Amino acid sequence: MDIVFEKVEHVYNARSPFARRALYDVNVTIADGTYVAIVGHTGSGKSTLLQHLNGLLQPTSGTVKIGEETITGSKRPKQLKPLRKKVGIVFQFPEHQLFEETVEKDICFGPLNFGVPEEEAKRKAKELVKLVGLNEDVLAKSPFDLSGGQMRRVAIAGVLALEPEMIVLDEPTAGLDPRGRKEIMEMFYRLHHEKQLTTVLVTHSMEDAAQYADEIIVMHEGTVWGQGTPEEIFRDPERLAAIGLSVPETVKLKQELERRFGVTIPSPCLTIEQTADAIKQLFSKVSVHDQ
Amino acid sequence: MAEPILSIEGVYFRYPNQSEYAVQNVSFQAERGEWLAIVGHNGSGKSTIARLLIGLLRPERGVIRLFGRPLDETTVWDVRRRVGMVFQNPDNQFVGTTVEDDIAFALENNGIPRDEMVERIHEAVRQVHMESFLEHEPHRLSGGQKQRVAIAGILALRPDMIILDEATSMLDPRGREEVLDTVRRLNRQRRITVVSITHDLEEAARADRIVVMNKGEVMAEGTPEHVFRLGGKLERIGLDLPFAVKMGSRLREKGIPLRVGYFTTEELVEELWTLYSKK
């Protein structure tokens, strides 16, 4: 299921004195099965953009094609339910949306609403808690007796319970400690491959964007500033700095080394491993010259 | 060592109906004007310590001393007046409809005369560089701005100590820098003692000294340089080393003979350059 935005504009409170244009001239394609990171400052339009991905918002002009469905300003499919089932959104602090008496009931809530028989929903809930790295015994507990990290996993299981084809993650690790962050990011990466999902990650972490995404969309002041592979996007740190965004620490290091050493490092240096290899190579070249 | 402004000795605490201690046998001190970071993963006991320090919780055993006096019912109100706390979620701590009203709230509660109140509010917002936002609604500010307003609310009470309880963990990178730069300035220029409770070792690297918590106990204590030498041990208890430290140890594993003890990318570049030019 591809998602195609064509000349999308979104104005909040249109035709009122409080009208504010949050998006304009947005043209992007998110191809089926890719892992896409959306980066940009607070207020750049990231959140508005992601709410178009399952029809929570409709464009005030332009079109959004989600698979076979087309959403425009004046027309939206009568049945949004199938679409909502296909695109699961994990909002920021999803644990705030937990409400049921038990973890099992909370995870089953979505599937039951979509008409899944109770037995099947329960069976699925059991699978899902394991998938998100929790023990089966949490099913009987109140979600409010769990730690923050566990609550977040339960909320994520609730989104996965609808078996979406695409999963949209809005800052999924905000407020977690480093170990929790890493575990959650690794979990989504695993799910992306195992379930062959299309994954859209909204993040402030350039490291995460570099490490996990196939493609990065950079938002700036309501429109798409650039789209490309991490290598392409992080090739020019100065251009990103001009719109107040940074590059991963590894790319900063590469840039500093090139300046100080007066050399060009061919590697994109997107991970610590890549960067260590590139530096190692730089040092071994010197030794070769010496001999 | 000068008279500590804060000392905790042999402190134990457990929550009601829990058999395990959230904090056990914890001792450390902070000097006036020092920036002390308390680091640990979620559940390590670090936030419990913050609550113990301002008397929101009471230790089962051990003594907490602030400003030279033991913390008890007779001193707790004085301590709360002199210690300001900034919490994790900036949205949960506003009461006023404008920045100005919000800062005035605590001053009113403390019976500060109106003229002095106005003066203190203006001084406080200047110190956090928010003077042009006095009429703004706190809820419409960015995360970093909200935390700076929260700090201004504390500064107006002229505190001797500020406790940051994960105060930057919900902010974007720019907001985090804004807040930490503000705290650093207040710490250096006004000699306000800072206790920052965090799981972010990049933040802790700015402190004068670090206390590492694990499973309710103090695992290590020392300068950032000293503590970061623990390397893998810190990663095993769920913390993430500063980038330059991680990068350095990966390079050493690859056979580049770097020394230990730098935390910034600039320092790492200099270190590599020294080695490179010796070749």
Contacts between the chains, C-beta under 8 A, distances in Angstrom:
chain1	res1	chain2	res2	distance
A	41	B	172	7.3
A	41	B	174	7.3
A	42	B	142	5.8
A	42	B	143	7.3
A	42	B	172	5.5
A	42	B	174	8.0
A	42	B	175	7.8
A	43	B	142	7.8
A	147	B	42	6.8
A	147	B	43	6.6
A	148	B	42	6.7
A	149	B	42	6.5
A	174	B	169	7.9
A	174	B	170	6.1
A	175	B	88	7.2
A	175	B	166	8.0
A	175	B	169	5.6
A	175	B	170	5.5
A	176	B	42	7.4
A	177	B	41	4.6
A	177	B	42	4.6
A	177	B	199	4.1
A	177	B	238	5.9
A	177	B	239	7.7
A	178	B	41	7.4
A	178	B	199	6.1
A	178	B	200	7.8
A	178	B	238	6.3
A	178	B	239	5.8
A	178	B	240	3.4
A	179	B	41	5.8
A	179	B	238	3.4
A	179	B	239	7.7
A	179	B	240	7.9
A	180	B	41	7.9
A	180	B	42	6.6
A	180	B	238	7.7
A	181	B	240	7.9
A	182	B	240	7.8
A	204	B	172	4.7
A	204	B	173	5.8
A	244	B	174	6.9
A	246	B	173	6.8
A	249	B	243	4.0
A	249	B	247	7.7
A	249	B	265	6.6
A	250	B	243	7.9
A	250	B	247	7.5
A	252	B	265	5.7
A	253	B	243	7.9
A	253	B	247	6.6
A	253	B	265	5.3
A	253	B	268	6.8
A	253	B	269	7.0
A	256	B	265	6.1
A	256	B	266	7.1
A	256	B	269	4.6
A	257	B	269	6.0
A	257	B	272	6.7
A	260	B	269	5.4
A	260	B	270	7.9
A	260	B	273	5.3
A	261	B	273	6.8
A	261	B	276	6.3
A	272	B	246	6.3
A	272	B	247	5.9
A	272	B	250	5.5
A	273	B	250	7.4
A	275	B	247	6.8
A	276	B	247	7.1
A	276	B	250	4.6
A	276	B	251	5.5
A	276	B	253	8.0
A	276	B	254	5.4
A	277	B	254	7.7
A	279	B	251	6.1
A	279	B	254	8.0
A	279	B	256	6.9
A	279	B	272	7.0
A	280	B	251	7.5
A	280	B	254	5.0
A	280	B	255	7.5
A	280	B	256	6.7
A	282	B	276	7.6
A	283	B	256	6.1
A	283	B	275	7.6
A	283	B	276	6.8
A	283	B	279	7.4
A	286	B	276	6.6
A	286	B	279	4.5
A	287	B	279	6.5
A	290	B	279	6.3
